[in-house]
Amino acid sequence: MDTNDDYAEKKEQDKNDKYSFHLDFINHLSNREKSGWKASQTNFTTRVRGSLHINQFLTRLESLGVKNKKTREAIRNRTVQKTFSMSDMILQFLFYRTKLQDRMDTSNPTHRNRQ
């Protein structure tokens, strides 16, 4: 879970491992065709609770060409906000699903007899 101190590092390695074949393949084709293109991978990891490594996130945005500091901060803030919104939506769904399941269990006599 994302409460571990090394969560971001583990996720980073997972993503690198997961997509390394694709990256190697793209670069292989580029070299074979002498296109001059070189593909690289930039990972962005946002934790479930909305936290992220701020400096790492901002540095990676800059490496993608987002040079304006205020723009990078706005993107970071929006990313955290959207992550919180998504987490909230998931929690609400689970809450209502649990309430609905509880109602179904108490209203259906066959469910009560199974316990």
URLIN-V213903 format. One line per field, one symbol per residue. phi: phi as a letter, one per 20 degrees, with the letter a starting at -180 (. if undefined). psi: psi as a letter, one per 20 degrees, with the letter a starting at -180 (. if undefined). burial: b if it has 16 or more other ideal C-beta (glycine too) atoms within 10 Angstrom, else e. A space follows every 50 residues. Layout:
phi->???
psi->???
burial->???
This chain:
phi->.eeffegffffgfgffffdfffffffffffffelfnececdcecddfgen ebfgfffffffffeoeefffffffffffffgfffffffffffgfffffff fgfffeedfffffff
psi->rjiqhjgggghgggggghjhgggggghgggghilhiqoqrpoqopprhji qrogggghhhghhijnhpghggggggghggghggggggggggghghgggg gggghhiohhhhih.
burial->eeeeeeebeeeeeeeeeeeeeeeeebeeeeeeeeeeeeeeeeeebbbeeb ebbeeebbebbeeeeeeeeeebeeebeebbeebeeeeeeeeeeeeeeeee eeeeeeeeeeeeeee
